[in-house]
Amino acid sequence: EKLHVSEPSNAYDFGQIINAVNANKDKAACADLLTITDPKKLPVLLSNKLEGEILLIFIQSLEHLAGKDPGLVYQHLFYLSKAERFKVVLALLSKNEKEEVQQLFDLLSESQSDQYSQEDLESLRKVYEL
């Protein structure tokens, strides 16, 4: 059954939803969560809980949103890179996992949005070490 997500009010709520989403590998619910969550709040909501599998389900869920709202996807990627543990998690990604991140950036570079320029995207790509 589909997980119902509501906007998390704090890091604890966000963590609970992320754990449920991740346990079921529910990318649709994760995409819903990221749609209703203000990207600017992401570093605070994630607190120090960012892990590889969380980063991956975010990336996979953002792929679902890239066609509809590339600007939102860019914002999430930007604020995700400001989260605690981001560099550590990034360093531990496998080659295949890095390729998934690369694919998402490729999708964004094919999309037009007033939220970011190709230059913005390129500098963010460097932050993700791609």
DASULHU-V807932 format. One record per backbone hydrogen bond with DSSP energy under -0.5 kcal/mol. CO is the residue of the C=O (numbers start at 1). NH is the residue of the N-H. If there is no record, write none. Layout:
CO_NH, CO_NH
//
This chain:
3_5, 10_14, 11_15, 12_16, 13_17, 14_18, 15_19, 16_20, 17_21, 18_22, 19_23, 20_24, 21_26, 22_25, 25_27, 26_30, 27_31, 28_32, 29_33, 30_34, 31_35, 32_36, 33_37, 38_41, 38_42, 39_42, 41_45, 42_46, 43_47, 46_49, 47_84, 51_55, 52_56, 53_57, 54_58, 55_59, 56_60, 57_61, 58_62, 59_63, 60_64, 61_65, 62_66, 63_67, 65_69, 69_73, 70_74, 71_75, 72_76, 73_77, 74_78, 75_79, 76_80, 77_81, 79_82, 80_83, 83_86, 85_89, 86_90, 87_91, 88_92, 89_92, 90_93, 94_98, 95_99, 96_100, 97_101, 98_102, 99_103, 100_104, 101_105, 102_106, 103_107, 104_108, 105_109, 106_110, 107_111, 108_111, 113_116, 117_121, 118_122, 119_123, 120_124, 121_125, 122_126, 123_127, 124_128, 125_130, 126_129
//
